[in-house]
Amino acid sequence: MDLPNPNRRHLSIGGGVNMILYHFTLAERTEQILRDGLLPAVDSNNMVGGAEVVWLTERTDLIISASERAVIYERSGKHITKWLSYPSEKPMVRMAVRIPGHNRRLVRYRPWLRMHWRHGMPDPDTRFMKYTPDTHWIYFGEIPPSAITEVDTDRSDFSAPEMLTEDMAVAS
């Protein structure tokens, strides 16, 4: 299934520009999200200092590159292959979300983090942060179901089986 390119902007009916971003979640949450929308939540990793947000991304898949894997291993000592840490055996979905680009509730994560950083939050200027969050956005508020333009349940589109290549290999 072809998804819109998130870097391509779409003209909105009322003027301005719409952005297509993605939200990944467990498949078991789909029905509730399509009924109630994407609701802001506090994350347990203190990525936003206790703020309630909806996480969105420009990334269309969960796979991380060799350089991202190396930086994550350097920081955490963990070998991971996906940037989102849900149990891999649980079914996931990718939701395409259309947000007006002029919406002030939508902000790019790392610049926001740089302006709002407090002790305990990730340092926005570490090597780790420079690799991963530039494609991530946070939305302060509820995103209505009408903004969800597509739900993709085909994991092969966004979570391909592990294939060890030179590009993806990380030394143990």
Stockholm file with secondary structure:
# STOCKHOLM 1.0

chainA/1-172         MDLPNPNRRHLSIGGGVNMILYHFTLAERTEQILRDGLLPAVDSNNMVGGAEVVWLTERTDLIISASERAVIYERSGKHITKWLSYPSEKPMVRMAVRIPGHNRRLVRYRPWLRMHWRHGMPDPDTRFMKYTPDTHWIYFGEIPPSAITEVDTDRSDFSAPEMLTEDMAVAS
#=GR chainA/1-172 SS CCCCCTTSCEECTTSSEEEEEEEEEEGGGHHHHHHHCBCCBCCTTCSSTTCCBEEEESCSSCBCCHHHHHHHHHHHSCCCSBSSCSCTTSCEEEEEEEEETTCTTEEEHHHHHHHHCCTTSCCTTSHHHHHSGGGEEEESSCBCGGGEEEEECCHHHHSCCCCCCTTTCCCC
#=GC SS_cons         CCCCCTTSCEECTTSSEEEEEEEEEEGGGHHHHHHHCBCCBCCTTCSSTTCCBEEEESCSSCBCCHHHHHHHHHHHSCCCSBSSCSCTTSCEEEEEEEEETTCTTEEEHHHHHHHHCCTTSCCTTSHHHHHSGGGEEEESSCBCGGGEEEEECCHHHHSCCCCCCTTTCCCC
//
